């Protein structure tokens, strides 16, 4: 049990272009070394690429991608009697959202040979269609949780 007080949740202002808080958090996660303007430029350019390629609203594509990659459960290792079990646990909204964003950004950065804005646009479009590396990570996590459902009584 931690002796420190509970960390207070910071209020993130909505992003300037779409006035969306979730997108603002996503831009903050894209950001590296405190370069927020660069992160915004990457994200908004990726949105323009999505608009040009698919003629869809990029914010809708982003939200669909987030819905398709947000996990509901995860497995946490728990040591019981000398054995370590992977115990499935339900996720809070902010944790599952953070995982989804992390997977989308990691998938975009993992695309070698293309600029980040292009990789991000591709990853978001694939995730919105239910494909891509981020969606695979979610499905893999859900499969692990399903396989270890027998240990759910160790949760807590």
C-alpha positions in Angstrom: 0.0 0.0 0.0 1.4 3.3 -1.0 2.0 5.9 1.7 1.8 8.8 -0.7 -1.4 10.6 -1.6 -3.4 9.6 -4.6 -2.2 11.3 -7.8 -4.7 13.9 -9.1 -5.8 13.6 -12.7 -4.7 16.6 -14.7 -7.3 18.3 -16.9 -6.0 18.2 -20.5 -7.3 21.0 -22.7 -8.9 20.0 -26.0 -6.7 20.3 -29.1 -6.9 23.5 -31.1 -8.1 22.2 -34.4 -10.8 19.6 -33.6 -11.6 20.7 -30.0 -11.3 17.1 -28.9 -9.8 16.1 -25.5 -9.0 12.5 -26.6 -7.1 13.7 -29.6 -5.2 16.2 -27.4 -4.1 13.3 -25.2 -3.0 11.4 -28.3 -0.9 14.3 -29.5 0.7 14.5 -26.1 1.7 10.8 -26.5 3.1 11.3 -30.0 5.2 14.2 -28.6 8.9 13.5 -27.9 11.3 15.7 -26.0 8.6 18.3 -25.3 8.1 19.2 -28.9 4.4 19.6 -29.0 4.2 21.7 -32.2 6.0 18.9 -34.0 3.6 16.3 -32.6 0.6 18.4 -33.7 2.1 18.9 -37.1 2.6 15.1 -37.5 -0.9 14.3 -36.3 -2.7 16.9 -38.3 -0.8 16.0 -41.5 -1.7 12.4 -40.9 -5.3 13.5 -40.6 -5.0 15.4 -44.0 -3.5 12.2 -45.6 -6.5 10.2 -44.3 -8.9 12.8 -45.6 -7.2 12.8 -49.1 -6.9 9.0 -49.4 -10.3 7.9 -48.1 -12.6 11.0 -48.3 -13.7 10.2 -44.7 -13.7 12.5 -41.7 -10.3 11.9 -40.1 -11.7 12.5 -36.5 -14.2 9.7 -37.1 -11.4 7.4 -38.4 -9.4 8.2 -35.3 -12.3 7.5 -33.0 -13.1 4.2 -34.8 -9.4 3.2 -34.6 -9.4 3.9 -30.9 -12.6 1.8 -30.4 -11.1 -1.1 -32.3 -7.8 -1.1 -30.4 -9.0 -0.3 -26.8 -8.7 -3.5 -24.7 -11.3 -4.5 -22.1 -9.1 -6.9 -20.0 -5.4 -7.5 -19.5 -3.3 -10.1 -17.7 -1.2 -9.3 -14.7 1.3 -11.8 -13.2 0.5 -12.8 -9.7 2.7 -15.0 -7.6 0.8 -17.5 -5.5 2.5 -20.4 -3.6 5.7 -20.3 -5.6 4.0 -20.3 -9.0 3.3 -17.2 -11.1 -0.1 -17.0 -12.7 -1.3 -14.7 -15.5 -4.5 -13.3 -13.9 -7.0 -11.6 -16.1 -8.1 -8.2 -14.8 -10.6 -5.7 -16.0 -9.2 -2.3 -17.2 -10.2 1.2 -16.1 -11.1 3.5 -19.0 -8.0 5.6 -18.8 -5.6 2.6 -18.7 -7.3 0.9 -21.7 -7.2 4.2 -23.6 -3.5 4.7 -22.8 -2.7 1.2 -24.0 -4.6 1.7 -27.3 -2.8 5.0 -28.0 0.6 3.5 -27.1 0.0 0.6 -29.5 -1.2 2.9 -32.3 1.9 5.1 -32.0 4.3 2.2 -31.6 2.8 0.6 -34.8 3.2 3.9 -36.7 6.8 4.3 -35.5 7.6 0.7 -36.3 6.9 1.3 -40.0 10.4 1.7 -41.3 11.1 3.7 -44.5 8.1 6.0 -44.2 7.7 9.3 -42.4 5.9 9.3 -39.1 2.9 11.2 -40.5 2.4 8.6 -43.3 2.9 5.7 -40.9 0.4 7.2 -38.4 -2.2 7.7 -41.2 -1.8 4.1 -42.4 -1.9 2.7 -38.8 -5.1 4.7 -38.0 -6.8 3.7 -41.2 -5.9 0.0 -40.7 -7.0 0.1 -37.1 -10.3 1.7 -38.1 -10.9 -1.2 -40.5 -10.0 -3.7 -37.8 -6.6 -4.6 -39.1 -3.0 -3.5 -38.3 -0.5 -4.2 -35.5 -2.4 -2.3 -32.8 -5.6 -4.4 -33.3 -3.5 -7.6 -33.4 -2.0 -6.6 -30.0 -5.5 -6.1 -28.5 -6.7 -9.5 -29.9 -3.6 -11.2 -28.6 -4.2 -9.7 -25.1 -7.8 -10.8 -25.1 -6.8 -14.3 -26.2 -4.3 -14.5 -23.3 -7.0 -13.3 -20.9 -9.4 -15.9 -22.2 -6.8 -18.7 -22.0 -6.1 -17.8 -18.3 -9.7 -17.3 -17.3 -9.3 -20.2 -14.9 -7.2 -18.0 -12.7 -9.7 -15.1 -12.5 -10.5 -16.0 -8.8 -7.0 -14.9 -7.9 -7.8 -11.4 -8.8 -7.8 -8.8 -6.1 
